[in-house]
């Protein structure tokens, strides 16, 4: 029973992380393309994107783990 639950949990977690990573990549691509000519502005936007991405992934992992325990 525990193996089935952990398998489902892992599958859901991986699926969510892949979906969030894909969405983040598309959004990042368009933001980088938009600010490509403004190099100074891009230097401040890019780290912020990765911080937001990290927080979203962390919240996603915590949500999935708390939902299934």
C-alpha distance (Angstrom), angle and dihedral (degrees) to the residues before:
residue distance angle dihedral
X1 . . .
X2 3.79 . .
X3 3.81 91.1 .
X4 3.80 91.5 53.8
X5 3.80 91.7 47.8
X6 3.80 93.2 48.3
X7 3.80 90.4 46.8
X8 3.80 91.7 52.5
X9 3.80 90.4 44.6
X10 3.80 92.5 50.8
X11 3.80 92.2 46.3
X12 3.81 92.5 50.7
X13 3.80 92.3 45.7
X14 3.80 93.5 49.8
X15 3.81 92.0 45.8
X16 3.80 92.5 50.7
X17 3.81 93.0 46.1
X18 3.81 91.9 50.0
X19 3.81 91.2 48.9
X20 3.80 92.9 48.3
X21 3.81 91.3 46.2
X22 3.81 91.2 51.5
X23 3.80 92.9 48.8
X24 3.80 91.1 46.2
X25 3.81 91.3 49.8
X26 3.79 92.6 52.4
X27 3.81 92.9 47.4
X28 3.81 91.6 46.2
X29 3.79 91.4 49.8
X30 3.79 92.6 54.8
X31 3.81 93.2 44.2
X32 3.81 91.7 49.8
X33 3.81 91.4 47.1
X34 3.80 90.5 49.7
X35 3.80 94.9 50.2
X36 3.80 97.1 34.7
X37 3.80 93.1 109.6
X38 3.81 92.3 47.1
X39 3.80 100.4 65.4
X40 3.82 95.7 173.5
X41 3.79 92.3 53.6
X42 3.81 91.6 47.4
X43 3.80 91.7 56.1
X44 3.80 90.1 61.7
X45 3.81 96.8 40.3
X46 3.80 99.6 49.3
X47 3.83 99.4 61.3
X48 3.80 89.3 45.3
X49 3.81 90.0 55.4
X50 3.80 91.6 54.0
X51 3.80 92.4 47.1
X52 3.81 90.2 52.0
X53 3.82 89.9 46.5
X54 3.81 91.7 51.5
X55 3.79 92.6 49.0
X56 3.81 92.2 48.7
X57 3.82 92.0 49.8
X58 3.83 90.9 47.6
X59 3.82 92.2 49.9
X60 3.80 89.4 47.4
X61 3.81 92.7 52.0
X62 3.80 92.8 46.9
X63 3.82 91.3 47.6
X64 3.80 93.8 51.7
X65 3.80 92.8 45.4
X66 3.81 93.9 48.1
X67 3.81 93.1 44.7
X68 3.80 94.3 56.2
X69 3.79 101.3 40.7
